[in-house]
């Protein structure tokens, strides 16, 4: 193929200060560059030296539309660039970019980019002190009776060119502290910033949507994936490699798998207990067996314990990954639209979007969502009217099966359509940060999916018998059949489609564009054939599947205790399928920071509370466990009492499980102190109390810290 080269400087990169407009790129025949097989391999895997690949549309080997101006912006940003025409294809140009080390340093400094600190260097510098800055030596010793964390574990600080760069952690073999995920994050921040020469930032997502760009993606690191790929594919028989997943794909994806791992660990005992209850129900052939309510109680308490301990696990994970203050430091989305104004707080240049206009958009979004919910309710009612008609012709069993299948298909279809609508509404509301955008998207999706996913099940559980659709026992059996049908369809059909569609798409592109090509194909071209990975869309989709299944398991546990077992198997399959897709058929996603699972925790908490009420209703009004002489008023009192006893016990559990482990609180304060002394270089207070010791040459200043002390040797 033909390689297009900018400046031919080092055969790889343009000069970062060259801002000349690019109209045509000189071409060099590959034969003049390749002398032996080693050179062929170098060209083939040139991607190893670059961070991002941007694919431009072209015509006859030249940029079209605004391609030249976009290239100029890349040069203005100081990126090093290597570009070439696609193999046997004059309609696309591949541009590999990387930010020079000095650019990364400058941008990390300006944007207070958080980076891990080297524990050995921190200890050395802290104990040495800094007399010029009036900072005394500090000695921190491990005190296991107070905290299990070592004094210098998991320390992070904002990068600064004013301090020794050796203070920041370096991976083995690196001469600088900027690992690949950090380089990618900073490169994206540079792309989203205003170019030094003026003009608008490169709005990559918008340009891809309107066709000005064909793709933009980070390049995979095959050797890095080998370190954890096999272990991931052996889950749950081997531990999920969370640190490696986070290090390769970023904290946002890492926290999702951390939640899945935590959820599955707690789900295992619930699944085994549910399996035991279900076997007993099958043996007795009695869905109203008197022991069934006990499983509802067990699951209600299990759910709140699982979530409370997840909050602790989440805080620990966020701390270990340096994400404890991520949301407070989050930058604006590149897609955020606003008027350029001076900040009324500090006078800096900011983009402002009217809160009144956003409130108007939110009201309109609510009306559209309400209309969609009414539509779903109508369709759900229509399915059960159809079931009532069908049973006259095909029998009760076949009619029930048809209704279950139609209900499962209806849920999948409306979820897909509504997600498109919700995304458009959320874009229109113009949220400032990625976290705000995603949280609002989650709320929209959950409100709709709650009705779409659960409406038919509530109908069968509480209304069908009064409509003459089934007897009490038959209604419970119908509810159990619906749940089993849904889980089986999601586990097998859903995961099969999730794997098969992107795999077939890649295979089609591979055989039509790559397999038939002659000569060597560069790795960026091969990765371009992979399916794009939209981090926001995929994250919401993955969480939605898990949360909806959690809802089925929690809300209707009384009808089918086996749902916990189904959920566990489904989660195991989900983790492995998602991992396989990300490593084999998807382009590498942009790594993104993340402090927690966001609004999904609130959604899970709401489901736990609603589940208590729902299962109380199932026990009292759906199960046939009360003798006929008990009045309806008595049942209502049992219904209310059951709820509040469970709510009270849940409240006690929540009170006795602290949200933040004490040792995390201690370590965060240690971290703040160390950053203050080593990076910000804040002088010691003059009025610090000095305590004499028996040694003539030793004085200790003591700083209380949650039961422990910082000791300063003067």
C-alpha positions as CSV (number, residue, x, y, z in Angstrom):
1,X,0.0,0.0,0.0
2,X,1.0,3.7,-0.2
3,X,2.1,5.5,3.0
4,X,1.3,9.2,3.3
5,X,3.9,10.9,5.5
6,X,3.8,14.3,7.2
7,X,7.2,16.1,7.0
8,X,9.0,12.7,6.7
9,X,10.6,13.7,10.0
10,X,11.9,10.4,11.6
11,X,9.6,8.7,9.0
12,X,6.8,9.1,11.7
13,X,5.9,12.5,13.0
14,X,5.2,16.0,11.9
15,X,6.9,18.9,13.8
16,X,4.5,19.9,16.6
17,X,4.8,23.6,15.9
18,X,4.1,23.4,12.1
19,X,0.6,24.8,11.5
20,X,0.6,25.0,7.8
21,X,-2.7,24.0,6.1
22,X,-2.7,20.5,4.7
23,X,-4.3,20.1,1.3
24,X,-2.3,17.3,-0.3
25,X,0.1,14.9,1.3
26,X,3.1,13.7,-0.6
27,X,3.1,10.0,-1.3
28,X,6.0,7.6,-0.9
29,X,6.0,4.1,-2.4
30,X,6.2,1.4,0.2
31,X,9.0,-0.4,-1.7
32,X,11.3,2.5,-1.0
33,X,10.8,2.1,2.8
34,X,10.6,-1.6,3.3
35,X,13.9,-3.4,2.9
36,X,13.4,-6.7,4.8
37,X,10.8,-8.6,6.8
38,X,11.6,-6.7,10.0
39,X,10.7,-3.5,8.3
40,X,7.4,-5.0,7.1
41,X,6.5,-6.0,10.7
42,X,7.5,-2.5,11.9
43,X,5.1,-0.9,9.4
44,X,2.4,-3.5,10.2
45,X,2.6,-2.8,13.9
46,X,3.4,0.9,13.8
47,X,0.4,1.4,16.1
48,X,2.5,0.4,19.1
49,X,4.2,3.8,19.0
50,X,1.0,5.8,18.8
51,X,-2.0,6.3,21.0
52,X,-5.0,7.2,18.8
53,X,-6.2,6.4,15.3
54,X,-8.5,8.9,13.5
55,X,-9.9,7.8,10.1
56,X,-10.7,10.6,7.6
57,X,-12.9,10.3,4.6
58,X,-10.9,10.8,1.4
59,X,-11.3,11.1,-2.4
60,X,-8.6,9.9,-4.7
61,X,-6.2,9.9,-1.7
62,X,-6.9,13.5,-0.7
63,X,-8.9,14.9,2.3
64,X,-12.5,15.9,1.6
65,X,-14.8,18.4,3.3
66,X,-13.1,19.8,6.5
67,X,-10.4,17.2,6.8
68,X,-7.6,19.6,6.1
69,X,-8.8,22.0,8.8
70,X,-9.1,19.2,11.3
71,X,-5.5,18.2,10.5
72,X,-4.5,21.8,11.1
73,X,-6.1,21.7,14.5
74,X,-4.2,18.5,15.4
75,X,-1.0,20.3,14.5
76,X,-2.0,23.3,16.5
77,X,-2.5,21.1,19.5
78,X,1.0,19.8,19.0
79,X,0.3,16.2,18.2
80,X,2.8,14.1,16.5
81,X,1.2,12.6,13.4
82,X,1.7,9.7,11.1
83,X,-0.8,9.3,8.3
84,X,-1.3,6.9,5.4
85,X,-3.9,5.9,2.8
86,X,-5.9,2.7,3.5
87,X,-4.7,-0.4,1.7
88,X,-6.3,-0.7,-1.8
89,X,-8.8,2.0,-0.8
90,X,-8.5,5.7,-1.8
91,X,-11.7,6.7,0.2
92,X,-10.1,6.8,3.7
93,X,-6.9,8.1,5.3
94,X,-5.6,6.7,8.6
95,X,-4.0,9.3,10.9
96,X,-2.1,8.0,14.0
97,X,-1.5,10.6,16.7
98,X,0.4,10.9,19.9
99,X,1.1,13.8,22.2
100,X,4.8,14.6,22.8
101,X,6.0,14.1,26.4
102,X,6.4,17.8,27.0
103,X,2.8,18.4,25.8
104,X,1.6,15.7,28.2
105,X,3.5,17.3,31.1
106,X,2.2,20.8,30.4
107,X,-1.4,19.7,30.0
108,X,-1.3,17.4,33.1
109,X,0.1,20.4,35.1
110,X,-2.5,22.9,33.8
111,X,-5.4,20.6,34.4
112,X,-4.3,19.3,37.8
113,X,-4.2,15.7,36.4
114,X,-4.2,13.1,39.2
115,X,-1.5,10.5,39.1
116,X,-0.3,7.7,41.4
117,X,2.7,8.6,43.6
118,X,5.7,6.4,44.1
119,X,5.5,5.1,47.7
120,X,9.3,4.8,48.1
121,X,10.0,8.2,46.8
122,X,7.2,9.7,48.9
123,X,8.7,8.1,52.0
124,X,12.2,9.4,51.1
125,X,11.1,13.0,50.4
126,X,8.8,13.1,53.4
127,X,11.5,12.0,55.8
128,X,14.1,14.3,54.2
129,X,11.9,17.4,54.7
130,X,12.4,20.7,52.8
131,X,14.2,23.3,54.9
132,X,13.9,25.9,52.0
133,X,10.1,25.7,52.2
134,X,10.1,25.4,56.0
135,X,8.8,21.8,55.9
136,X,10.2,19.6,58.7
137,X,10.9,15.9,58.1
138,X,8.0,13.6,58.7
139,X,8.0,10.0,59.8
140,X,4.9,7.9,59.3
141,X,4.9,4.4,60.7
142,X,2.4,1.6,60.2
143,X,0.0,1.2,63.1
144,X,-2.0,-2.0,62.5
145,X,-4.1,-1.4,65.6
146,X,-5.6,1.7,64.0
147,X,-5.5,0.8,60.2
148,X,-4.5,-2.1,58.1
149,X,-3.3,0.2,55.3
150,X,0.3,1.0,55.1
151,X,1.1,4.8,55.3
152,X,2.2,5.0,51.7
153,X,-0.4,2.8,50.0
154,X,-2.5,4.0,47.1
155,X,-1.4,7.7,47.2
156,X,-2.3,10.0,44.4
157,X,-1.5,13.6,43.7
158,X,-2.0,16.3,41.0
159,X,0.9,16.4,38.5
160,X,3.1,19.4,38.8
161,X,6.2,20.4,36.8
162,X,7.5,22.2,39.9
163,X,8.3,19.0,41.8
164,X,10.6,16.1,41.1
165,X,8.9,13.9,38.5
166,X,10.4,10.9,40.3
167,X,7.7,11.5,42.9
168,X,5.2,10.0,40.5
169,X,4.9,6.2,40.0
170,X,6.4,4.7,36.8
171,X,5.6,1.4,35.3
172,X,8.5,-1.0,34.9
173,X,10.7,0.1,32.1
174,X,9.1,3.5,31.6
175,X,11.2,6.7,31.7
176,X,8.2,8.9,32.5
177,X,5.1,8.5,34.7
178,X,2.6,8.7,31.8
179,X,1.3,5.1,31.3
180,X,-0.9,4.3,28.3
181,X,-4.3,5.0,30.0
182,X,-3.0,8.3,31.3
183,X,-1.7,9.2,27.8
184,X,-5.1,8.4,26.3
185,X,-7.0,10.4,28.9
186,X,-4.7,13.4,28.4
187,X,-4.9,13.1,24.6
188,X,-8.7,13.2,24.8
189,X,-8.5,16.2,27.0
190,X,-6.2,17.9,24.5
191,X,-8.6,17.1,21.6
192,X,-11.5,18.6,23.6
193,X,-9.6,21.8,24.5
194,X,-9.5,25.0,22.4
195,X,-6.5,25.0,20.0
196,X,-3.7,27.4,20.8
197,X,-4.2,29.1,17.5
198,X,-7.9,29.8,18.2
199,X,-11.1,28.2,17.0
200,X,-13.4,25.5,18.3
201,X,-12.2,22.2,19.8
202,X,-12.4,19.0,17.8
203,X,-15.8,17.7,18.6
204,X,-15.0,14.1,17.7
205,X,-18.4,12.5,18.4
206,X,-20.3,15.1,16.5
207,X,-17.9,14.9,13.5
208,X,-18.4,11.1,13.4
209,X,-22.2,11.5,13.5
210,X,-22.2,13.9,10.6
211,X,-19.7,12.0,8.6
212,X,-16.8,14.5,8.7
213,X,-14.8,11.8,10.4
214,X,-15.2,8.0,9.9
215,X,-13.8,6.9,13.3
216,X,-11.6,7.8,16.2
217,X,-10.4,5.1,18.6
218,X,-7.5,4.2,20.9
219,X,-5.3,1.4,19.6
220,X,-5.4,-2.0,21.3
221,X,-2.2,-3.3,23.1
222,X,-2.3,-7.0,22.3
223,X,0.6,-7.8,24.7
224,X,-1.1,-5.9,27.5
225,X,-4.3,-7.9,27.0
226,X,-2.5,-11.2,27.2
227,X,-1.7,-10.5,30.8
228,X,-5.4,-10.9,31.9
229,X,-7.3,-12.3,28.9
230,X,-7.1,-15.9,29.9
231,X,-7.9,-15.2,33.6
232,X,-11.0,-13.2,32.6
233,X,-12.3,-16.0,30.4
234,X,-12.0,-18.5,33.3
235,X,-14.3,-16.4,35.6
236,X,-15.8,-17.5,38.0
237,X,-13.4,-20.3,38.4
238,X,-10.6,-17.8,38.6
239,X,-10.6,-14.4,40.2
240,X,-11.7,-11.5,38.0
241,X,-8.6,-9.4,37.2
242,X,-10.1,-6.1,38.2
243,X,-6.8,-4.1,38.5
244,X,-5.7,-5.2,35.0
245,X,-9.2,-4.5,33.5
246,X,-9.1,-1.0,35.1
247,X,-5.6,-0.4,33.9
248,X,-6.4,-1.3,30.3
249,X,-10.0,-0.1,29.8
250,X,-10.2,2.6,32.5
251,X,-12.0,3.1,35.8
252,X,-15.5,3.4,34.4
253,X,-15.4,-0.1,32.9
254,X,-13.4,-1.4,35.9
255,X,-16.0,-0.2,38.5
256,X,-18.8,-2.0,36.5
257,X,-16.9,-5.3,36.7
258,X,-16.0,-4.7,40.4
259,X,-19.8,-4.3,41.1
260,X,-20.6,-7.5,39.1
261,X,-17.9,-9.4,41.0
262,X,-19.3,-8.2,44.4
263,X,-22.9,-8.9,43.3
264,X,-22.1,-12.4,42.2
265,X,-20.2,-13.2,45.4
266,X,-23.3,-12.2,47.4
267,X,-25.7,-13.8,44.9
268,X,-24.2,-17.3,45.3
269,X,-25.6,-18.1,48.7
270,X,-29.0,-16.5,47.7
271,X,-29.0,-18.7,44.6
272,X,-28.4,-21.9,46.5
273,X,-31.0,-21.0,49.1
274,X,-33.5,-20.2,46.3
275,X,-32.7,-23.4,44.5
276,X,-33.5,-25.4,47.7
277,X,-36.8,-23.6,48.2
278,X,-37.7,-24.2,44.5
279,X,-37.0,-27.9,44.7
280,X,-39.3,-28.1,47.8
281,X,-42.0,-26.3,45.9
282,X,-41.7,-28.6,42.9
283,X,-41.8,-31.7,45.2
284,X,-44.9,-30.5,47.0
285,X,-46.4,-29.0,43.7
286,X,-47.6,-26.2,45.9
287,X,-46.7,-22.5,45.0
288,X,-48.5,-21.4,48.2
289,X,-46.5,-23.6,50.6
290,X,-46.3,-22.1,54.1
291,X,-42.5,-21.8,54.0
292,X,-42.4,-19.6,50.8
293,X,-42.7,-16.2,52.8
294,X,-39.5,-17.0,54.6
295,X,-37.6,-16.8,51.3
296,X,-39.0,-13.4,50.7
297,X,-37.8,-12.3,54.1
298,X,-34.3,-13.8,53.5
299,X,-34.0,-12.1,50.1
300,X,-35.2,-8.7,51.5
301,X,-32.5,-8.7,54.1
302,X,-29.9,-10.1,51.7
303,X,-30.5,-7.3,49.2
304,X,-29.9,-4.5,51.7
305,X,-26.8,-6.2,53.1
306,X,-25.4,-6.7,49.6
307,X,-25.9,-3.0,48.8
308,X,-24.6,-1.7,52.1
309,X,-21.4,-3.7,51.7
310,X,-21.1,-2.6,48.1
311,X,-21.0,1.0,49.3
312,X,-18.0,0.1,51.4
313,X,-16.4,-1.9,48.6
314,X,-17.1,1.0,46.2
315,X,-15.4,3.5,48.5
316,X,-12.4,1.2,48.8
317,X,-12.2,0.6,45.1
318,X,-12.5,4.3,44.3
319,X,-9.8,5.1,46.9
320,X,-7.4,2.4,45.5
321,X,-7.9,3.8,42.0
322,X,-7.5,7.4,42.9
323,X,-11.0,8.3,42.0
324,X,-12.3,9.6,45.4
325,X,-12.7,13.2,44.3
326,X,-13.3,12.5,40.6
327,X,-16.7,14.0,40.3
328,X,-15.8,17.3,42.0
329,X,-12.9,17.7,39.5
330,X,-14.8,16.5,36.4
331,X,-14.4,18.6,33.2
332,X,-17.2,19.8,30.9
333,X,-18.4,17.5,28.2
334,X,-17.0,18.4,24.7
335,X,-20.6,18.3,23.5
336,X,-21.8,20.8,26.1
337,X,-23.2,23.9,24.4
338,X,-23.1,27.2,26.0
339,X,-22.6,30.9,25.8
340,X,-19.1,32.1,26.5
341,X,-19.2,34.3,29.6
342,X,-17.1,35.4,32.6
343,X,-17.6,33.4,35.7
344,X,-19.4,35.3,38.4
345,X,-17.3,33.4,41.0
346,X,-13.7,33.8,39.9
347,X,-13.9,35.8,36.6
348,X,-12.6,32.9,34.4
349,X,-14.0,32.1,31.0
350,X,-16.8,29.6,31.1
351,X,-19.6,28.3,29.0
352,X,-23.1,29.1,30.4
353,X,-26.4,27.4,29.5
354,X,-29.6,28.8,30.9
355,X,-31.1,26.7,33.7
356,X,-34.6,28.0,32.7
357,X,-34.1,26.6,29.2
358,X,-32.9,23.2,30.6
359,X,-35.9,23.2,33.0
360,X,-38.2,23.7,30.0
361,X,-36.5,20.8,28.1
362,X,-36.8,18.6,31.2
363,X,-40.6,19.2,31.4
364,X,-41.0,18.4,27.8
365,X,-38.9,15.2,28.2
366,X,-41.2,14.2,31.1
367,X,-44.3,14.5,28.9
368,X,-42.8,12.4,26.1
369,X,-41.7,9.7,28.7
370,X,-45.3,9.7,30.1
371,X,-46.7,9.2,26.6
372,X,-44.3,6.3,26.0
373,X,-45.3,4.7,29.4
374,X,-49.0,4.9,28.5
375,X,-48.2,3.3,25.1
376,X,-46.4,0.4,26.8
377,X,-49.3,-0.1,29.3
378,X,-51.7,-0.3,26.3
379,X,-49.6,-2.9,24.5
380,X,-49.2,-4.9,27.7
381,X,-52.9,-4.9,28.2
382,X,-53.4,-6.0,24.6
383,X,-51.1,-9.0,25.0
384,X,-53.3,-10.3,27.9
385,X,-56.5,-9.6,26.0
386,X,-55.0,-11.7,23.2
387,X,-54.1,-14.4,25.6
388,X,-57.7,-14.5,26.9
389,X,-59.0,-14.9,23.3
390,X,-56.3,-17.5,22.3
391,X,-57.0,-19.9,25.1
392,X,-60.4,-20.6,23.5
393,X,-58.7,-21.9,20.4
394,X,-55.3,-23.3,21.5
395,X,-55.8,-24.1,25.2
396,X,-54.7,-22.5,28.4
397,X,-51.1,-23.8,28.3
398,X,-50.3,-22.7,24.7
399,X,-52.1,-19.4,25.2
400,X,-49.9,-18.7,28.3
401,X,-46.7,-19.7,26.4
402,X,-47.6,-17.4,23.5
403,X,-48.3,-14.5,25.9
404,X,-45.0,-15.0,27.7
405,X,-43.1,-15.0,24.4
406,X,-44.9,-11.9,23.1
407,X,-44.3,-10.2,26.4
408,X,-40.5,-10.9,26.3
409,X,-40.3,-9.7,22.7
410,X,-42.4,-6.6,23.5
411,X,-40.0,-5.7,26.4
412,X,-36.9,-6.0,24.2
413,X,-38.5,-4.0,21.3
414,X,-39.7,-1.1,23.4
415,X,-36.5,-0.9,25.3
416,X,-34.6,-0.5,22.1
417,X,-36.9,2.2,20.7
418,X,-37.1,4.1,23.9
419,X,-33.4,4.1,24.4
420,X,-33.1,6.0,21.1
421,X,-35.7,8.5,22.2
422,X,-34.2,8.9,25.7
423,X,-30.7,9.6,24.1
424,X,-32.2,12.3,21.9
425,X,-34.0,13.9,24.8
426,X,-30.9,13.8,27.0
427,X,-28.7,15.4,24.2
428,X,-31.3,18.2,24.0
429,X,-31.1,18.9,27.7
430,X,-27.4,19.7,27.3
431,X,-25.9,18.5,30.6
432,X,-22.5,19.9,31.6
433,X,-20.5,16.8,32.7
434,X,-20.5,13.2,31.7
435,X,-21.7,12.2,35.2
436,X,-24.7,14.6,35.0
437,X,-25.5,13.4,31.5
438,X,-25.4,9.7,32.4
439,X,-27.3,10.1,35.7
440,X,-30.2,11.9,33.9
441,X,-30.1,9.2,31.2
442,X,-30.3,6.5,33.8
443,X,-33.3,8.1,35.4
444,X,-35.1,8.3,32.1
445,X,-34.4,4.7,31.2
446,X,-35.3,3.3,34.6
447,X,-38.7,5.0,34.8
448,X,-39.6,3.6,31.4
449,X,-38.0,0.2,31.9
450,X,-39.7,-0.3,35.2
451,X,-43.1,-0.1,33.5
452,X,-42.1,-1.9,30.3
453,X,-40.4,-4.8,32.1
454,X,-42.6,-5.3,35.1
455,X,-46.1,-4.1,34.2
456,X,-47.3,-7.5,32.8
457,X,-45.9,-9.3,35.9
458,X,-47.8,-7.0,38.3
459,X,-50.9,-7.7,36.2
460,X,-50.5,-11.5,36.5
461,X,-49.6,-11.3,40.2
462,X,-52.4,-9.0,41.4
463,X,-55.1,-8.3,38.8
464,X,-55.5,-11.4,36.6
465,X,-57.5,-13.3,39.1
466,X,-60.0,-10.5,39.6
467,X,-60.3,-10.2,35.8
468,X,-61.3,-13.8,35.7
469,X,-58.1,-14.6,33.8
470,X,-56.9,-17.3,36.2
471,X,-57.4,-18.9,39.5
472,X,-55.0,-17.9,42.4
473,X,-52.8,-21.0,42.0
474,X,-52.8,-20.8,38.2
475,X,-51.9,-17.1,38.4
476,X,-48.8,-17.9,40.5
477,X,-47.9,-20.6,38.0
478,X,-48.3,-18.2,35.1
479,X,-46.1,-15.7,36.9
480,X,-43.5,-18.3,37.5
481,X,-43.6,-19.3,33.8
482,X,-43.3,-15.7,32.7
483,X,-40.2,-15.2,34.9
484,X,-38.6,-18.4,33.7
485,X,-39.3,-17.6,30.0
486,X,-37.9,-14.1,30.4
487,X,-34.7,-15.3,32.1
488,X,-34.1,-18.0,29.6
489,X,-34.7,-15.7,26.6
490,X,-32.3,-13.0,28.1
491,X,-29.6,-15.5,29.0
492,X,-29.6,-17.4,25.7
493,X,-31.2,-15.3,23.1
494,X,-29.9,-11.9,24.5
495,X,-26.3,-13.0,25.0
496,X,-26.2,-14.9,21.7
497,X,-27.4,-11.8,19.8
498,X,-24.9,-9.6,21.7
499,X,-22.1,-11.9,20.7
500,X,-23.2,-12.9,17.3
501,X,-24.2,-9.5,15.7
502,X,-20.8,-7.7,16.3
503,X,-18.9,-10.9,15.5
504,X,-20.7,-11.4,12.2
505,X,-20.3,-7.7,11.4
506,X,-16.5,-8.0,12.0
507,X,-16.3,-11.2,9.9
508,X,-18.1,-9.6,7.0
509,X,-15.8,-6.6,7.0
510,X,-12.8,-8.8,7.5
511,X,-13.5,-11.1,4.5
512,X,-14.7,-8.3,2.2
513,X,-11.9,-5.8,3.0
514,X,-9.0,-7.6,4.5
515,X,-9.0,-11.2,3.5
516,X,-9.2,-10.3,-0.2
517,X,-6.5,-7.7,0.0
518,X,-3.0,-8.3,-1.3
519,X,0.0,-7.5,0.8
520,X,0.3,-6.5,4.5
521,X,-2.6,-4.7,6.2
522,X,-1.7,-2.4,9.1
523,X,-3.2,-3.1,12.5
524,X,-5.1,0.2,12.7
525,X,-6.9,-0.8,9.5
526,X,-7.8,-4.2,11.0
527,X,-9.0,-2.5,14.2
528,X,-11.1,-0.1,12.2
529,X,-13.1,-3.1,11.0
530,X,-14.0,-3.9,14.7
531,X,-17.3,-2.6,16.1
532,X,-17.1,0.9,17.6
533,X,-17.5,0.9,21.4
534,X,-19.6,3.7,22.7
535,X,-18.7,3.9,26.4
536,X,-21.8,5.7,27.6
537,X,-24.3,3.6,25.6
538,X,-22.6,0.3,26.5
539,X,-22.3,1.2,30.2
540,X,-26.0,2.0,30.4
541,X,-26.9,-1.1,28.4
542,X,-24.8,-3.4,30.6
543,X,-26.1,-1.9,33.9
544,X,-29.7,-1.9,32.6
545,X,-29.6,-5.6,31.9
546,X,-28.2,-6.4,35.4
547,X,-30.5,-4.1,37.2
548,X,-33.7,-5.3,35.4
549,X,-32.7,-8.9,36.2
550,X,-32.1,-7.9,39.8
551,X,-35.6,-6.4,39.9
552,X,-37.2,-9.5,38.6
553,X,-35.4,-11.5,41.2
554,X,-36.2,-9.1,44.1
555,X,-39.7,-8.1,43.2
556,X,-41.2,-11.6,42.4
557,X,-39.0,-13.8,44.6
558,X,-42.1,-15.3,46.2
559,X,-43.4,-16.6,42.9
560,X,-40.2,-18.2,41.7
561,X,-37.3,-18.5,44.2
562,X,-35.3,-20.0,41.4
563,X,-34.8,-16.5,39.9
564,X,-31.8,-16.0,42.1
565,X,-30.1,-19.0,40.6
566,X,-31.1,-17.9,37.1
567,X,-29.6,-14.4,37.9
568,X,-26.3,-15.9,39.0
569,X,-25.9,-18.1,35.9
570,X,-26.9,-15.1,33.7
571,X,-24.3,-12.8,35.5
572,X,-21.5,-15.3,35.0
573,X,-22.3,-15.6,31.3
574,X,-22.7,-11.8,31.0
575,X,-19.2,-11.1,32.5
576,X,-17.5,-13.6,30.2
577,X,-19.4,-12.6,27.1
578,X,-18.9,-8.9,27.6
579,X,-15.1,-9.5,28.2
580,X,-14.8,-11.6,25.1
581,X,-16.6,-8.9,23.0
582,X,-14.4,-6.1,24.4
583,X,-11.2,-8.0,23.7
584,X,-12.1,-9.5,20.3
585,X,-14.8,-7.7,18.3
586,X,-14.8,-4.2,19.7
587,X,-12.5,-1.3,19.2
588,X,-10.7,-0.2,22.4
589,X,-12.9,2.2,24.3
590,X,-11.5,5.6,25.5
591,X,-10.5,5.1,29.2
592,X,-12.7,7.3,31.5
593,X,-12.5,8.0,35.2
594,X,-15.4,7.0,37.5
595,X,-16.0,7.5,41.2
596,X,-18.9,5.1,41.7
597,X,-21.8,3.4,39.8
598,X,-23.7,6.7,39.8
599,X,-27.5,6.7,39.7
600,X,-27.6,3.0,39.4
601,X,-27.2,2.7,43.2
602,X,-30.3,4.8,43.8
603,X,-32.2,2.6,41.3
604,X,-31.1,-0.6,43.1
605,X,-32.1,1.0,46.4
606,X,-35.6,1.9,45.1
607,X,-36.0,-1.6,43.7
608,X,-35.2,-3.1,47.1
609,X,-37.8,-1.0,48.8
610,X,-40.4,-1.7,46.2
611,X,-39.6,-5.4,46.4
612,X,-40.5,-5.4,50.1
613,X,-44.0,-4.0,49.3
614,X,-44.5,-6.3,46.3
615,X,-43.5,-9.4,48.1
616,X,-45.7,-8.4,51.1
617,X,-48.6,-8.2,48.6
618,X,-47.8,-11.5,47.0
619,X,-47.6,-13.3,50.4
620,X,-50.9,-11.7,51.7
621,X,-53.0,-11.5,48.6
622,X,-51.6,-14.0,46.0
623,X,-50.5,-16.9,48.1
624,X,-53.3,-19.1,49.5
625,X,-51.9,-19.3,53.0
626,X,-54.7,-17.8,55.0
627,X,-57.8,-19.8,56.1
628,X,-61.1,-18.5,54.6
629,X,-62.3,-17.1,58.0
630,X,-59.6,-14.3,58.0
631,X,-61.1,-11.1,56.8
632,X,-59.7,-8.7,54.2
633,X,-59.1,-6.1,56.9
634,X,-56.9,-8.6,58.8
635,X,-54.9,-9.3,55.6
636,X,-54.4,-5.5,55.1
637,X,-52.9,-5.2,58.6
638,X,-50.6,-8.2,57.9
639,X,-49.6,-6.6,54.6
640,X,-48.7,-3.3,56.4
641,X,-47.1,-4.9,59.4
642,X,-44.9,-7.2,57.2
643,X,-43.6,-4.2,55.3
644,X,-42.6,-2.1,58.3
645,X,-41.0,-4.9,60.2
646,X,-38.8,-5.6,57.2
647,X,-38.1,-1.9,56.7
648,X,-37.2,-1.5,60.4
649,X,-34.7,-4.5,60.2
650,X,-33.2,-3.1,57.0
651,X,-32.8,0.3,58.7
652,X,-31.0,-1.3,61.6
653,X,-28.7,-3.2,59.2
654,X,-27.9,0.1,57.3
655,X,-27.2,1.9,60.6
656,X,-24.7,-0.8,61.7
657,X,-22.8,-1.0,58.5
658,X,-20.8,2.3,58.0
659,X,-20.7,3.6,54.4
660,X,-17.0,4.5,54.5
661,X,-14.4,2.2,56.2
662,X,-12.5,4.2,58.9
663,X,-9.2,3.2,57.4
664,X,-10.2,4.8,54.0
665,X,-11.0,8.0,55.9
666,X,-7.6,7.9,57.6
667,X,-5.7,7.2,54.3
668,X,-7.5,10.0,52.5
669,X,-6.4,12.5,55.2
670,X,-2.9,11.1,55.0
671,X,-3.0,11.6,51.2
672,X,-4.1,15.2,51.6
673,X,-1.3,15.9,54.1
674,X,1.3,14.3,51.9
675,X,0.2,16.2,48.8
676,X,0.2,19.4,50.8
677,X,3.8,18.9,51.9
678,X,5.4,17.4,48.8
679,X,3.5,18.9,45.8
680,X,1.9,22.1,47.1
681,X,4.9,22.6,49.5
682,X,2.9,24.3,52.1
683,X,5.1,25.4,55.0
684,X,4.5,24.1,58.5
685,X,2.4,26.1,61.0
686,X,4.6,28.3,63.3
687,X,2.3,27.6,66.3
688,X,2.5,23.8,66.2
689,X,2.9,22.4,69.7
690,X,6.4,21.1,70.4
691,X,6.7,18.1,72.7
692,X,10.1,17.3,74.3
693,X,11.4,13.8,74.4
694,X,14.1,12.1,76.5
695,X,16.5,12.4,73.6
696,X,18.4,15.7,73.6
697,X,18.5,16.0,69.8
698,X,14.9,14.9,69.1
699,X,11.7,16.8,69.2
700,X,8.4,15.4,68.0
701,X,5.5,17.5,66.7
702,X,2.3,15.5,66.9
703,X,-0.6,16.0,64.5
704,X,-3.8,14.1,65.6
705,X,-5.4,12.1,62.8
706,X,-8.5,10.0,63.6
707,X,-6.8,8.2,66.5
708,X,-3.3,8.1,65.0
709,X,-0.5,10.6,64.7
710,X,1.8,12.1,62.2
711,X,5.2,12.5,63.8
712,X,7.7,15.2,62.6
713,X,11.3,14.8,63.4
714,X,12.9,18.3,63.9
